[in-house]
Amino acid sequence: MMLEEIGQVIKVEGNQATVAMDRHSACAHCGICIAGCNEKMEIIAENSIGSKVNDLVKVAVSGPVILKSAFIVYIIPLFGLVLGYLAGRHFGGEKLGVVSGLSAVALVLYGLHYYDRKLKKANSLIVQITGIVQEGKE
């Protein structure tokens, strides 16, 4: 299983290309995007096929990467909420449970943000350009 989308190459540097594409609901918060939360998103992809600026390309992310990203973004914070709530409730009642649950989620999200920054610095490209749909005009 692979998630494939079509986008336009806007910059090429070595074996990497920045690809602009429309944001879909499936990729709302996956973490691959480098440009924030707009209708258009920009991703950095491995450009092993030699696409050029303005080419329309097909980019792909493998299924296991999608599942791992979904687990990290949705399930880990949920575990933090539940564990924080249960710990707080055990030591101080309902109010402390709610406060500690929300605090645990905040800490988990901060940790995930730090992990995301670490991955970006490591330059671990998980998106690949798999084909040129239409060659662009220079």
ABEGO torsion letter per residue (X at the ends): XBBBBBBBBABBBEABBBBBBBBBAAAAAAGABAAEBBABBBBBBBBAAGBBBGBBBBBBBBAAAAAAAAAAAAAAAAAAAAAAAAAAAAAAEAAAAAAAAAAAAAAAAAAAAAAAAAAAAAGBBABBBABBABBBBX
